Amino acid sequence: MGVMVCYSCIFEKKIYPIKNSVFFSGYDLIEWLMERLGIEESEALNVANQLCQYGYFFPISDSKNLVVKDDSSLYRFQSPYYWPWQNRPPDNVEYAIYLAKRTLRNKQRHGLEDYELEALSNLKKNLANKWDFIMLQAEE
């Protein structure tokens, strides 16, 4: 995007327009969806939550709960490289990042199945030289 972000402005709680910034508030997102789609607040919140759960953007402060709040909580767009609509088959590195992300989340809700644990183990062996990169991407 090439947008310069003023971090001191974020901490002063200035609100950025959604179209011009990497960061935006839940309030701005809900209003933007209501204006653009001509829908009510409850439906805009539902659409925003679905977009968040599909991975188009994510909360900055609470990365474990993929929920949009209609307040000043900040969100950030995911890199377009990871947007689901690109419809390309994931490679081993992307699958390893996905599995690593799931291991970092709540184990009861997002726990790995047996076949996924086996796949993660195999990927860890096969991609040992890239594993630090994979974990950095998963934690981000």
Secondary structure, 3 states (H helix, E strand, C coil): CCCCCCHHHHHCCCCCCHHHCCEEEHHHHHHHHHHHHCCCHHHHHHHHHHHHHCCCEEECCCCCCCCCCCCCCEEEECCHHHCHHHCCCCCHHHHHHHHHHHHHCCHHHHCCCHHHHHHHHHHHHHCHHHHHHHHHHHHC
